[in-house]
Amino acid sequence: MLMIAAVIPVKDEEKRLKKTIETLLSGPARMIVPVINGSSDSSCRIIRQIRSKRVHPLYFTEPLGIDVPRAIGAKAALDQGATAVLFLDGDMDGNIAKNLNDLISTISEKHADMVLTNCYPGDYITRPSQLAAAVLNARVSLNREIGLEETIGAASPSHGPHAVSRRFLLSVPLRELAIPPVSLALAAKRGLLVCVGTEIAHYKLGSPGKGSAHADLIAATIIGDCIEAQHVYRNTKRQRSAGSVEYLGYHRQRRWDLLDQFLAQS
């Protein structure tokens, strides 16, 4: 039987967090791990008001940076015996309960190790913006190199809810979950089963738009992550550059020091 944990990065998510956690409480997750990092709004109070022994928050006063909370939550879940871990953002308050169940079912029924969401089903995105096209091209380029393009298309652990098995967490260094495309590349490199388990158009996830500046930084982060993942897969020196452009985005804000301190705890 699966012992399912759900990990939710939380940084100033007061408007959507309650519904996100309620969606998880309606499902099979036995352990819900909100990782509150640097929140200055009412997110902490909202979590404390949820009367459920299934909710096990972790509190960090400083922002951990993008994706680092996933690695921290995964470590906490693994230590508590989780056999599958579901990841979703604290602002994903769309009607996604079925999608989350699909991800977990795929872990169980197909014995998959990393199960992704296709956020571009059908012809949902036929004319992407120049920025979106660049991100999609980076994702497809990585998936092609690691031999998974035909299986997962442009799907990525950087986008949408996804789930991983305990075998994945024991095979891929937890630190690498802080750069999701790197964890994907290592899963492929180590022969783990990666597949798509559900599909939902991006706009239905519920995550709000955060402006063009944020979009530019997210795009640079994901493109750089995919480039770095390709180098990891090739066993070459890590870098985030293509030509003369270095894609950093939010990468500089990742708090490797705080992550390493947490991972070192017994």
N, C-alpha and C positions, 0 to 999 in steps of 0.2 A: 504494500500500500504506500502511495506517495505521501510524504510529509511536505506540504507545499508552504513555502514562505514567499511573501511579496515584499519587495523593496521599493520605497518611494522617496526619491530625493525631494526635499522640501526647502525652498527658499522664497519666502514671501508669497505664499500660495493661499492666503486666507479666503479669497473669493471662491475657490474651486475645491479646496482640499477636503472639506467635509463630504461632499458627494463622491469624490474619488475613493475615500476610505469606506464609505457606505457601500459602494459597488463591490469592493473587495470583501467586505463583511458578509455580503450576500452570496459569496462564492465559497470554494473549497479551501482557501488559504487558512492554515492553522496558525500562522504567525505572520503578522504584518509589521514591517520595520520601516517607519518613517525616519529618514535621516535628516534632521533639522540642522541646517548649517547657515549661520549668519542671518537668520530671519529677524527682521525688525518689526514685523506686523503681528497679527493675532494668531499666527499659525500654531504656536506652542499652546496657547490657551484652547484652541479648537481641539487639538489632539488630546489634551488633558480632560476635556469634557466628554470624550467618547468613552463610554463605560463598557469596555470589552477587554477581557484578559488576553485576547489574541493580539492586541496592539502593543508593540514593544519599541517605543521610540528611542532613538539615539540623539543626543544633543551636542552640538558643536557651536560655540559662540562665534567662531570665525567662518566665513564662507570657504567651502572646500574646493570650489571650482567645478566646472562642468564635468560630469560623469564620475568624479571621484566618489561621491556618495554611493554609487552602485557597488564599487569594490568594497567599501566599508560595510554596507548592508549585506553583501554576499558573505563576507567573513563572519558576521554575526549569525546569519542564517545557517551557514555550514557548521559553525560551532554548536548550534542547537540541534543538529541532526537533520536538517532539511535534505530531502532527496530531490527536490526541484525548486528553483527560485524563479519567480516572475518579477520582471522589472517594468515599471511604468512611472511616468512623471506625475508630480503632485497636482498638476493642473489639467490632467486628462479626465475631465468630468463628463465626457460624452457617454452615450449609451453603448458601452463597450463590454458589458458583462459577458455576452456570448463570445466575443473575440478572445477575452481572457480565458474562458473555459476551453475554447478551441486550442489555444496554445498549450494548456496543461494536458488536455486529452492527447495531443500529438506526442508530448513527452512520454505519456503512459502507454499509448497504444502502438506507436511506431518505435518506441525505445530511442527516440531522438535525443540529441545532446544540446542542440541550439535550435530553437524554433522561432522564426521571425514573422513579422507582419508585413504583408504587401500593402503599402499605403497608396499605391497607384493602380487600383484594379481597372481592368477594361481600358477604355479610352479616356479615363478621368483626366489625365494630363496630356493633351495632344499638342499644345503649343506652349511649352514651358518658357518662362522668362530666361534671359541670358544667364542669370545667376543660378536659377534652378537647373538649367541644362548643364552648367558646369559641375554642379554637385552630383547630378545623376550620372554624368560621364565618368566622374571619379569613382563613384560606387560601382558602376558596371565594369570599369577597367580593373578594379581590384577583384571583383567577383569572377571575371574572366581569367585573370592570372592564377587565382587559387583553384580553378577548375569547377566553379559553382554557378557560373552565369546561367547555364541551361536549367539548373535546379531552382535558383532563387531570384534570377533576374537582377533587378536593381535593389532588392531588399537589403536592409542593413540594420544591425543592432543600434545604430545611431538614430534610427527613426521608427517610432512606434513601439508599442509594448512587445516584449519578447520574453522567452523563458529558456532556462538552461537546466541541465541535469546535474546531479551530484558528480557524476563522472566527469563532466565538463569542468566543474569547479576544482576537482582534484587533478585535472590534467593541464589546465591553463593557469599560469600564475595569477593569483587574484589581483595583483597590481596592474595587470594588463587589461582588466575590465574598465579601468579608467580611460582607456582609449579603445572604444568599442570595436572599430574595424581591425585593430590589432588582435583582439581576442577572437574575432571571426577568422582571421588569417591563421592563427595558431590552431584553432579547432580543425580547420581544413588540413593543415600541415600534419596534425597528429591523428588524422583518420577518423575524427568524430563525425557523427551523422548530423548534418545541418540541413534544414528544410524550411519551407514556408508553411505555417499552420493556420493562418487566417488572413483575411483581407478586409480592409476598411479604408475608405478615402480619407486622406489626411484631415480634411476640414471637419470630419465627423468625430475626430478624437476629442475635441473640445478645447484643445490648447489655444489660447488667444494669440493673435498677432502682437508683436512687440516692436514694430517699427522697422524702417529700412536699415538703420545702423546695426541693430541686433541681427537682422537677416544677413547682412554682409559678414559680420563676425562669425555667425554660425556656419555660413558657407565656407569661409576660410578655415574654420576649425575642422569641419568634416573632410574637406579636400586634403588638408594637411594630414589628417588622421589616416586617410586612405593611402596617401603616398608613403607615410611611415609604415603602414601595414604591409605594403608591397616589399619594402626593404627588409622587414622582419621575415617575411615569407621566403625571400631570396637569401637570407643569411648575410645581407650586406649591411653596412653601417647605416644606422637610422638617420633619416633626414626628412624634411618636410618641404623640399624645394622642387619646383618644376621649372627648368630653364633658369631665368634670373629672379623668379618670384618665390619667396618663402611664405608658405601658408601657415600662419600662426593662429589668428583669430583669438579665441578664448584660451588657447593652449597655455599661455604664460600664467594664467590664473589657477591652473591645477596645482593643488597643494600637496606635492609629493611628500613633503616632510611630515605633514599630519597623517597622510595615508600610511606611510611607512611606520610611524609610531603606533598606529592602531593595529596594523598587520603583525607587528612584533609582539603584541600582547598574547599571552597564552590563553 
